[in-house]
Amino acid sequence: MNKYLSFLILIIVLASCSKKNKLAIDISNIKVVTEFNRFDQEFYTASADKLPELKNKYPYLFPTQNHDSIWLQKIIDKEEQELYAKTQEIFGNFKDEKQQVIDLFKHIKYYYRNFKSPKVITILSNVDYENKVVYADSLLFISLDVFLGKESEIYQDFPNYIRQNFNKDHLIVEVANAITNVQIQFSTDRSFVSRMIQEGKKLYLLDAYLPKVTDAEKIGYTQEQIDWAMFNDEEVWKFFIQNKYLFSNEQELSRRFIDDAPFSKFYQANDNETPGRIGAWFGWQIVRAYMKNTDTSLQVMLKTKNDEIFKKSKYKPTK
């Protein structure tokens, strides 16, 4: 009898733990095959006689209208070579990043069995920060020169809120973001709370795909900004409600509270103390509350209408 009771208690405990943490999954037996190509290394160490071979291997990286002389000049350009040298210092063998990408793909495959790992190609883009990572079905391009460290001298002309995520640790987040962006269905609901939840769905996918990454890294905040959001969530939520913002279709609210910005725009004297994208942070907390309070799978959540998620989340600030 005692053995039966012990076994029953163990089952209840395990079931309880499973319900509390839906994202605690085992990926050790998931197999993914991923090809990594260091185009940056191949290109910036190439000679004229190797160029045809490169063009044949990577035709999508060589627009046909450009004469070979343009590529050869690019290879020997002093500034280009200096940028390449800096990326080599940070990403020499790319070993740690490869493992992070493989683990990411395993997590995605856990939820989406038909997911096929894209070929990963590292490039230099002359710091095209709006296209740090480009995912195109079977190909995934990573611009290494956007992750050299926020204090790098080549980023000194960028605003702090943009360059604060130009770090090596943020690379895997941008890779995951590139993939999640194509997994989130478009919503026709343009209310402010729906737009927040739309961003929250993306961030919850990062919870699932990158369980070892900190919340700050996932949303692109500093830890101080995370602390501010958690400490002030009740006041900000009250502000949204009092101003009747939640169900407003006013597009300006996205610019003030969801889009990338140095701070959120409450139009108050201390705005510059706030983190940008505070609306995205709230959307994240709403989706987290919904997933905690309902027996919903990740795939079903992504297809669930945002207004239903809001209602069933029973979201309330932490205080």
C-alpha positions, -999 to 999 in steps of 0.1 A, spaced: 0 0 0 28 24 9 45 17 -24 13 24 -42 8 57 -24 45 67 -31 40 60 -68 8 79 -69 24 109 -52 53 108 -76 29 108 -106 10 138 -92 42 157 -86 55 150 -121 22 161 -136 22 192 -115 57 201 -126 48 195 -162 18 218 -160 38 245 -144 66 244 -170 53 236 -204 86 246 -219 108 221 -201 114 197 -230 140 171 -238 157 176 -272 185 151 -267 170 126 -291 160 151 -318 182 149 -349 188 179 -372 212 181 -401 225 216 -406 251 229 -431 272 259 -421 290 279 -448 315 306 -439 311 328 -470 328 357 -452 360 336 -448 358 322 -483 352 356 -499 377 378 -481 405 353 -486 397 346 -522 419 353 -552 408 363 -588 411 327 -600 388 315 -571 361 340 -578 343 319 -605 341 290 -581 326 312 -554 300 327 -578 290 292 -588 287 281 -552 268 312 -540 249 326 -571 224 343 -549 251 365 -534 265 378 -567 240 399 -587 246 393 -624 247 430 -633 279 435 -612 312 430 -631 339 408 -615 360 438 -610 336 451 -584 339 419 -563 377 418 -567 380 454 -555 357 446 -526 379 418 -515 411 439 -513 394 471 -500 412 482 -468 381 490 -448 364 457 -458 395 438 -448 396 456 -414 360 447 -408 366 411 -418 396 410 -394 374 422 -365 348 396 -372 375 369 -372 386 380 -338 351 375 -324 338 346 -346 370 327 -356 357 291 -356 321 299 -349 320 268 -327 298 280 -299 274 297 -323 270 266 -343 259 247 -313 235 274 -303 219 273 -338 217 235 -337 200 236 -303 176 262 -316 167 241 -346 161 211 -323 137 231 -302 118 243 -333 117 207 -346 103 195 -313 72 217 -319 72 215 -357 82 180 -369 82 191 -405 107 219 -399 137 216 -422 169 232 -410 181 259 -434 216 261 -447 234 287 -425 256 312 -443 277 338 -425 283 371 -444 294 407 -438 268 433 -447 286 465 -439 266 467 -406 231 465 -422 215 463 -388 179 462 -402 188 429 -418 210 412 -392 196 378 -401 177 369 -432 157 337 -433 145 325 -468 131 290 -464 161 269 -472 187 296 -465 196 316 -434 221 345 -437 238 359 -406 256 393 -408 285 387 -384 296 424 -385 264 434 -366 275 414 -335 310 426 -326 301 441 -293 282 473 -285 314 491 -275 331 485 -309 344 516 -325 326 509 -357 293 514 -339 300 547 -323 277 566 -347 247 544 -338 222 554 -310 227 535 -278 193 518 -280 202 503 -313 238 492 -306 231 478 -272 221 446 -290 251 445 -313 266 418 -291 277 382 -297 252 369 -272 223 384 -291 231 366 -324 211 335 -315 181 357 -306 182 374 -340 184 340 -357 153 329 -337 135 361 -345 140 357 -382 123 323 -380 95 333 -356 86 362 -379 73 338 -405 55 316 -380 32 342 -366 0 346 -385 -11 381 -395 -39 395 -374 -66 418 -388 -74 430 -353 -57 464 -351 -66 472 -315 -37 482 -293 -40 452 -270 -41 429 -301 -9 445 -314 8 440 -280 -3 404 -280 10 399 -315 45 409 -303 39 388 -272 34 357 -293 68 362 -309 85 366 -275 67 335 -262 81 316 -291 116 327 -279 107 314 -245 101 280 -261 129 280 -286 156 296 -264 149 284 -228 185 292 -217 185 328 -228 176 355 -204 144 376 -207 165 407 -211 184 392 -241 152 379 -257 134 413 -257 166 433 -262 166 451 -229 192 457 -203 186 440 -169 178 475 -156 151 479 -182 136 446 -173 136 457 -136 119 489 -145 91 471 -165 85 447 -136 85 474 -109 63 498 -128 39 474 -146 9 483 -124 13 520 -130 18 516 -168 -12 492 -171 -33 517 -152 -21 544 -176 -32 523 -206 -67 517 -190 -73 553 -179 -65 566 -213 -87 539 -230 -58 527 -251 -63 489 -249 -91 488 -275 -81 518 -295 -72 514 -332 -50 545 -331 -18 536 -350 3 562 -332 2 539 -302 25 514 -320 51 541 -325 49 552 -289 49 518 -272 57 489 -296 82 500 -322 120 500 -315 128 533 -298 152 546 -271 122 549 -247 84 546 -245 64 578 -251 40 586 -222 46 623 -229 58 628 -194 89 644 -180 106 611 -171 100 593 -204 137 589 -210 139 566 -180 116 541 -195 125 512 -219 112 513 -254 87 487 -266 70 485 -233 38 474 -251 56 444 -265 67 435 -230 31 437 -218 20 415 -247 46 390 -236 32 389 -201 -4 385 -214 6 355 -235 25 340 -207 -5 344 -184 -27 328 -211 -4 298 -215 -2 294 -177 -40 295 -172 -50 273 -201 -42 239 -213 -31 251 -247 -3 239 -269 22 263 -285 8 256 -320 -28 262 -310 -19 294 -291 -3 309 -323 -36 303 -341 -58 317 -314 -73 351 -319 -56 378 -299 -88 390 -282 -95 355 -270 -60 353 -256 -65 385 -237 -98 375 -222 -87 340 -211 -53 352 -199 -70 370 -169 -39 392 -170 -32 415 -140 1 433 -132 22 416 -106 15 439 -77 
